[in-house]
């Protein structure tokens, strides 16, 4: 792969690379869903942050980017989005019901779905940037937030169905 003036690869993405990247994103999105089931606040965020950082590193390897010097920044960005989604999900679940058992179940299911969704969307953001030859270091929290808001506004993901496991699994496995 040749480089451009910013020493970034010129995008010449093969179907095999794209398929491998899509497979990586789906695998990590499912694992991200599992991190949302960790009942200890903070541990779930740390697990999801580590998972997303590893996913981004794996995607960079597929697209032949060297992001080793950017891993700390990548981890911080993932950590902030993981923490933010965890807090928002907790608030939403707290408002959802006044029955403790239902509240706990709804909160766990919602947190798992949001963690998987956020992981998948972060993967898609990094994949798109790398396929276009853009520097993945330019991705910050606002890029991720704007993308997620756009997904919700366009109806590609419905936060009202967040605790519905069938809806979440269907979203994770849909064909683009």
C-alpha positions as CSV (number, residue, x, y, z in Angstrom):
1,X,0.0,0.0,0.0
2,X,1.5,3.4,-0.9
3,X,1.3,6.5,1.2
4,X,0.0,10.1,0.6
5,X,1.6,13.3,1.8
6,X,0.4,12.8,5.4
7,X,2.1,9.4,5.4
8,X,-1.3,7.7,5.4
9,X,-2.1,4.8,3.2
10,X,-3.9,5.6,0.0
11,X,-7.2,3.7,0.3
12,X,-7.1,0.6,-1.9
13,X,-9.4,-1.6,0.1
14,X,-10.0,-5.2,-1.0
15,X,-13.2,-7.1,-0.4
16,X,-11.2,-9.4,1.8
17,X,-10.1,-6.5,4.0
18,X,-13.7,-5.2,4.2
19,X,-15.1,-8.6,5.1
20,X,-12.4,-9.1,7.8
21,X,-13.1,-5.7,9.2
22,X,-16.9,-6.3,9.3
23,X,-16.2,-9.7,11.0
24,X,-14.0,-8.0,13.6
25,X,-16.6,-5.3,14.3
26,X,-19.5,-7.8,14.7
27,X,-17.4,-10.0,17.0
28,X,-16.4,-7.1,19.2
29,X,-19.9,-5.8,19.2
30,X,-21.2,-9.1,20.6
31,X,-18.4,-9.0,23.2
32,X,-19.3,-5.4,23.9
33,X,-22.8,-6.5,24.6
34,X,-21.5,-9.0,27.2
35,X,-19.5,-6.2,28.9
36,X,-22.8,-4.4,29.5
37,X,-23.9,-7.3,31.6
38,X,-21.1,-6.8,34.1
39,X,-22.9,-5.7,37.3
40,X,-20.1,-3.6,38.7
41,X,-20.1,0.0,37.7
42,X,-16.6,1.0,36.6
43,X,-15.5,-2.6,35.8
44,X,-18.0,-2.7,32.9
45,X,-16.7,0.6,31.6
46,X,-13.1,-0.6,31.9
47,X,-13.9,-3.9,30.1
48,X,-15.7,-2.1,27.3
49,X,-12.9,0.4,26.9
50,X,-10.3,-2.3,26.7
51,X,-12.4,-4.2,24.2
52,X,-13.1,-1.2,22.0
53,X,-9.4,-0.2,22.0
54,X,-8.4,-3.8,21.0
55,X,-11.0,-3.7,18.2
56,X,-9.7,-0.5,16.8
57,X,-6.1,-1.9,16.9
58,X,-7.3,-5.0,15.1
59,X,-9.1,-2.8,12.5
60,X,-5.9,-0.7,12.0
61,X,-3.9,-3.9,11.4
62,X,-6.4,-5.0,8.7
63,X,-6.1,-1.6,7.0
64,X,-2.3,-1.5,7.6
65,X,-2.3,1.5,9.9
66,X,0.3,1.8,12.6
67,X,-1.7,3.3,15.5
68,X,0.6,2.2,18.4
69,X,1.5,5.7,19.3
70,X,-2.2,6.7,19.3
71,X,-3.5,3.8,21.5
72,X,-3.6,5.9,24.7
73,X,-5.7,8.6,23.0
74,X,-7.9,5.9,21.4
75,X,-8.4,4.3,24.9
76,X,-9.3,7.6,26.4
77,X,-11.9,8.3,23.7
78,X,-13.4,4.9,24.1
79,X,-13.4,5.2,27.8
80,X,-15.3,8.5,27.7
81,X,-17.9,7.2,25.4
82,X,-18.3,4.0,27.4
83,X,-18.7,5.9,30.6
84,X,-21.1,8.3,29.1
85,X,-23.3,5.6,27.6
86,X,-23.2,3.7,31.0
87,X,-24.3,6.8,32.9
88,X,-27.1,7.7,30.4
89,X,-28.4,4.1,30.4
90,X,-28.4,4.1,34.2
91,X,-30.4,7.3,34.3
92,X,-32.9,6.0,31.7
93,X,-33.3,2.7,33.5
94,X,-33.9,4.5,36.7
95,X,-36.7,6.5,35.2
96,X,-38.2,3.5,33.3
97,X,-39.8,1.7,36.2
98,X,-40.4,1.9,39.9
99,X,-40.4,-1.9,40.4
100,X,-36.9,-3.0,41.6
101,X,-36.9,-6.4,39.8
102,X,-38.1,-5.0,36.5
103,X,-35.7,-2.0,36.9
104,X,-32.7,-4.3,37.4
105,X,-33.6,-6.5,34.4
106,X,-34.4,-3.6,32.2
107,X,-31.2,-1.8,33.3
108,X,-29.1,-4.9,32.5
109,X,-30.6,-5.5,29.1
110,X,-30.5,-1.9,28.2
111,X,-26.8,-1.5,29.3
112,X,-25.9,-4.7,27.3
113,X,-27.6,-3.4,24.2
114,X,-26.1,0.1,24.4
115,X,-22.6,-1.3,25.0
116,X,-22.9,-3.5,21.9
117,X,-24.4,-0.7,19.8
118,X,-21.7,1.8,20.8
119,X,-19.0,-0.8,20.2
120,X,-20.4,-1.6,16.7
121,X,-20.7,2.1,15.8
122,X,-17.2,3.0,17.0
123,X,-15.9,0.1,14.8
124,X,-17.8,1.4,11.8
125,X,-16.5,5.0,12.4
126,X,-12.9,3.8,12.5
127,X,-13.5,1.5,9.5
128,X,-14.9,4.3,7.4
129,X,-12.1,6.6,8.3
130,X,-9.4,4.1,7.5
131,X,-11.1,3.0,4.2
132,X,-11.1,6.7,3.1
133,X,-7.5,7.1,4.0
134,X,-8.2,9.4,6.9
135,X,-6.1,9.5,10.0
136,X,-7.9,7.5,12.7
137,X,-6.3,9.8,15.3
138,X,-8.7,12.5,14.1
139,X,-11.6,10.6,15.7
140,X,-12.6,12.2,19.0
141,X,-15.6,11.9,21.3
142,X,-17.7,14.5,19.3
143,X,-17.2,12.5,16.1
144,X,-18.6,9.4,17.9
145,X,-21.5,11.3,19.5
146,X,-22.5,13.0,16.3
147,X,-22.4,9.7,14.5
148,X,-24.6,8.0,17.1
149,X,-27.1,10.8,17.2
150,X,-27.3,10.6,13.4
151,X,-28.0,6.8,13.6
152,X,-30.8,7.4,16.0
153,X,-32.2,10.4,14.0
154,X,-32.2,8.4,10.8
155,X,-34.0,5.5,12.5
156,X,-31.2,3.1,12.1
157,X,-31.2,2.4,15.8
158,X,-34.2,2.8,18.0
159,X,-33.3,3.6,21.7
160,X,-36.9,2.9,22.7
161,X,-36.3,-0.8,21.8
162,X,-32.9,-0.9,23.6
163,X,-33.9,-3.6,26.1
164,X,-35.5,-5.9,23.5
165,X,-32.9,-8.6,23.0
166,X,-34.4,-9.7,19.6
167,X,-34.2,-6.2,18.3
168,X,-30.6,-5.7,19.4
169,X,-29.4,-9.0,17.9
170,X,-31.2,-8.2,14.7
171,X,-29.4,-4.9,14.6
172,X,-26.0,-6.5,15.2
173,X,-26.4,-9.0,12.4
174,X,-28.1,-7.0,9.7
175,X,-26.4,-6.7,6.4
176,X,-25.3,-3.3,5.3
